[in-house]
């Protein structure tokens, strides 16, 4: 009898796993904020814990039911990326632990702006220009970033945005279904580094070249009407919507917890914004609960950004 032959201790191990979250990433990306929110959510949070002491901290005799968040970055004593990854692998192999890694990333220019704004010294600058310190840290942490299964880019996040993102992912009452983020962006301002599905909407007629629509965005009815009138829009959007809805159950079947869908246009203010909003509405109608982020919505509209396109219509 299968149920009688299974040791009772194994049942306990699979239902009462100690949750461990290693929080790491680029200095200035928001690790301290993330740990504070996790602590508010009932996690025990420890920052800059020496890597060599991880096995002692997580010995079977010391493990508790309370989830544990451990902050580790380039400032942590004895920080060696390869050793950190090895330690995490060892812990993940234990049957009594559920181990995840959250990596907080941020564009170098934004990190530099944040340090200049707070007048703090970058931990790896050491008398050098801050940009050199940021580059050195990014290179050092690359193995950890490639290992982490959760990567959050905080470049366009306010502190409140990051706090909400952490709550969405780690609160006890957070939805257990696939967490979907629908983003818009401008190709002229760089590709999003973490999108799973990217759709290029630059084949649509550009509202930027209509004088009355230039200062507006994809959130304004006039811009939406202009995009809807493009003969290429309706059929293309329908295919994108149907593809996304078809793929979602397959992502869930593979155990994916998060999915980011990004729409891009030239400046990130018109076509991508409207299409992202329209897909989010379609997902809501299908019983999903997407979050929407418009990366370049508030960016200044310029002809240089949009390119020297000919006026259409």
Order of alpha helices (4+ residues) and beta strands (2+ residues): alpha-alpha-beta-alpha-beta-alpha-beta-alpha-beta-alpha-alpha-beta-alpha-beta-beta-alpha-alpha-alpha-beta-alpha-beta-alpha
